């Protein structure tokens, strides 16, 4: 994919904890599943999601910064999915498809902090 070549990922330390919900059509799964974002670019994220994932799945992602309330809902598509041994988790690349202003500002702040490390 030509777009991925232009993405510049920065390592997040510590990784960003998330909770994700699988979307099937307009239906959102009732149960959130834990995961983490380990690397971040302007439009994408790399990380680890608990459970099995497949390429092209759509997700609703809940980001709750430490000591703050949850940000607006973020939506993303799984661009790459690589199961870990035992299939208990999946290494993923997410492309953000809907990134509200508050979430975008928070993620940009995390990227800026990662530049200083």
Secondary structure, DSSP 8 states (H G I E B T S, - for coil): -HHHHH---EEEEEEEEEEEEEEETTEE-SS-EEEEEEEE-SSEEEEEEES---TT-EEEEEEB-TTS-B-S-EEEEEEEEEE-GGGSEEEEEEEEEEE-HHHHHHHHHHHHHHHT-
